[in-house]
Amino acid sequence: MDNNFFKPVSHPFQNIIDSFWQTNRKFPAREEIIVPQGVVEIIFNFSEHSKIEAQIDNKQYLLARCFINGFNTFPIHIHPPGEQIFFGIRLHPIAIRYLFGVPAGEFANLSIDLSLVDSSILSIWHQLIEQKTFEERVSIVSDWVESRWLPASPQERLLNYFLNNRDLKVPDVAGLAKMMCYSPRQLSRKMKALTGMNTEEVLLYKKFLHSIDLIHHTEMSLTQIAYCCQFTDQSHFIRTFKSLAKMIPGEYKDQKSPLPGHIFKNVR
C-alpha cells in the first residue's frame, strides 16, 4: 500500500485547498463504508478497473474517472476493486463556487461526474495519469486552481476556518452569526449553500465529526466523548451519531479501521 498526503500552507492555497492525498492499495475487503467526513473532495480515479460501484442514500453510482462529492449526511458504501488508485483534493467549501460556478452545497450526498460540470477536467485527468510522482500531480492541480482563483472575502475565510476545524468549541446559532458578522438568517443561507445544511444542522454535524476524531485518537469513554463534544446527554449523542453514520457510536467504535471514518467489511 502506498499513501501520500500534503497540506499546503502558502498563499493563496491555504484558502482554497485543505489537502492533497493519493492512495495506491490492494483491497482485501469487498465493502468499504465511509461515514460523513465533513469535506468537499475532487477525486481522480486511475484504477485499472475503473468502474467502481458506490451507494449514497439508496442512490447507486458508478464512480467516474473524476468525480466530486460534497458534505455528506449519509455514509458512502463502496464495492472496491482488487486494486484502487485515487488522487484526491480536499477543497475548502467556498472554493467550489470560484472554481466551477456552483456552490458546494449542490454536491451534498451526491457523487457527480465532474466532467459534466466542467469539461476541461478531462484534460487535467489525462495530464495527471501521465505523471509518475505525487509531487508532479500536486503541481499540476495547484497551477490549475491558481489560474481560476479569485480572492475570498474575510467573512468567507472565517466560514472556511469554522467548517474545517473540528475541535473548535461549537457556539449556538446566535453566537456563531455574531462571530461571522451575519444575521442568523443570512448565516443559514450561507451554510445551506456551502454544505446543504442549515446552521443548526451544521453545528450538530461538527459535534459528530469531533466525536469521530476522539474515538480514533483518544482513550476516552463514549460518555466522556459525548460531554467533550457538547452533546446535552448520552442519548442526544447516540441519536445524532446514528442519524449521520446509520449506526450507534458503540457499533462504530467496534468496527472502526485505522483510517478515521472508514469501515472495511467482508475480507476477500
N, C-alpha and C positions, 0 to 999 in steps of 0.2 A: 504494500500500500504506500502511495506517495501523496503527501498532502503539503500544500503551500498556503501561506497566509501573509498578507501585507496590509497595514493600516496607514494610509497617507496622513502626513502631518503638515505638509506645506500648503501655502495659499495658492490657488483657491480651492484645492481638492478637499481640504478638511471640511468644507461647507457643502460638498457635492457627494463625495464617496465616503462611506463609512469604512469599507474594507474590500479587498480583493481576496479570492480564495480559489484554490484548484485542488481537485481530488482525482486520483487515478487508482482505483482499487478493484480488486476482485471481490465479488459479493457472495458471502456464504449464506445469506438469508434470502428467502423468497418474498418477503414482505418487509417494507420499511414504513414506519409510522412517524410522521414529523408533526409534533404538536405546534400550535401557533407560536411563531418566533418573533413577531413584532418588527419585521423588516420588510423592505421592498427590494426584491432581487431581480437582476437580469442574469440568466444562466445560459451559457453556450454549451451545447451538448455535442461532444466529439466521440461518443461511444460508437463502437463498430456496429453494434445492433442498436440503432438509434431510436427505434420505435419502443419507447418505454411507456407502459400503462400507468396512469395515475387517477386518483379519485379525490375530489374535494366536495363535501356536502352533497353526496349522491350524484354528482356530475362526473362523467367519465372523460378522460383526456388521453390522447397520445402526445407525449411531450415533443414539441417542435425542436428544430436544430438550435433555435434561440427563442427562449420564452421569458415572459415577465410574470411575476407573482407578487401581489401586494400584501397588505396586512390581512392575515387570515384569522377568522374566528372559528374555524373548523380544522381538524387535523388533515394532513395530506397523507393518503395511502398510496404507496408506490410499489410496483412489482418490478424490481430492478433486474437488468440482465446479469449475466455472469460477470461482466466487467463494466465499470462505469467510469467515464472520463468527462468531468464537468469543469468548466471555468466560470466563476461567478463574480458578480459585482453587487455588493450591498450598498444601495444608494440612500442618501438622506431623503425623506419623503418630499421635501419641497423641490428636489432636483428633477423629479419626473415631469412636472409641468414645463420646466425650462428646456428639457431635452426633447420631449415628444409632444408638447402642447396639450397634454391630457393630465388632469390631477391624479395623484397616486391612488386616491380612493376608488377610482374607476376599475382598478385591478384587484380589489379586495376579494378574497375567496374565489379567484379565477387563476387559470394558467393560460395566458394568451400568447399565441404565436406573434412575436414582436415584429416580424416582417410584414404583418398585416397592418401594423400601426405606422411603421417606418421601413420602407423597402430597402433603404441604404444599409440596414443592419445585416443583410446577406453578404454584402461586401466585407463588412467587419468580420463576420464568421469565417469567410474564406481567408482573410489575412491572418486571423488568429490560428486557424488549424495548420497553417504553413509554418508557424513558429515552433522552435524546439524548446524554448525555455519559458518558464513562468514570467520572468522579468521582461522578456520581449512582449509578451501578451499584455502585461500591465502597461507598458509604454504605449502600445497601440491604442488601447482604450483610453488612457489618460489624454493623449493628443486629440482623440475624437471628442471626448467630453469637453475639454477646454475650448475647442472650436465652437461649441454651442452654448457655452455658459454665459449667463447674464448675472450681475451681482444681486444677491438676495438682500432683502430689507433686514434691518435689525430685528424686527418682530419675527420674521420668518426664521432667522438664525436662532432666536430664543425657542421657537417651536421645535426646531430640529434638536436643540440641546435637550429639551424636556423629553421628547419622544425617544431619544436614543441613549438616555442614561437611566438604567433600570433601578439603580439603588438610590435615586433621589427620593426624598420624602414626598409623598403624594398629598397635595393640598386638596381642599374642596373646590367645587366649580368656581365659586366667587373668588376664592383666594388665587386660583390659577389665572382667572380672567384679569384680575388686578395686576398680577405679576407680568402678564403678557401685554398689558395695555390694550385689551379688547373689552367690549361689553360681553356678558355671558352669552348673549345670542350670537354676536359676531364670532366669538371663540368656537361655539358649537358648529357654526357653518364652516369655519376653517378646519376643525378636526374632522368633520364629515368629508370634506374634500381631500384631506391628506390620508385618512385611514379607513373611511367608510363607516366610522362610528361617531356618535355624539360624544360630548366631553365626559359625561358621567360614565359611559361605556369605556372610554379610553382610560379613565382613572382606575377602574376595576381591572382592565386589561394589563396595565402597568404593574399592579399588585400581583397578578398572576405570573407575569414574566419574572418579577423579582423572586417569587416563590420557587420557580424552576431553577434559577441560579443558586438559591440557598440549598435546595435539595441536592444539587450536584457538588457544591463546593464547601459545604459545612457539615458538621455532625449534629446539627440542631434536630430536635424532635419536630414532628409536624405541628404540634401545639405551639412550640416556640416560633416556628416559621410563620404561622398564622398571625401571631402577635407582632412579629418583626415587620410583616408586610402590611400592617394596619387594618387587617380584617376585624370586624366587630366581634366575632367569636369564631369558634372552630366550625360550626355549621355553615356560617357565611363563607368561610374559606373553601369548604368542601363543595358547596353549591356553585361558587364562582369557578373553581377549578374544573369541575365536571362539565359546566356549560361550555367551556372552551376546549378542554382536552378530551372530552367524552369518556373520561374515566376519573375516579376519585384520586386524591393525592397519594394514598397508600398504594394503589394499584400502579400508579406511575413510578413511584419510588422502587417498587419490587421489580419492575420490568426495565427500568432505565438502562441505557448503554453508557459507555464512557463519553459519548458525544451528546452534550446537553440538548434536550428536545427531541432526541431520536430514540426509537424503539425498533429492534430488529426481531422478526419472528420467522418461524419455520426454516430452520437452518437446513441447507441442502445436504 
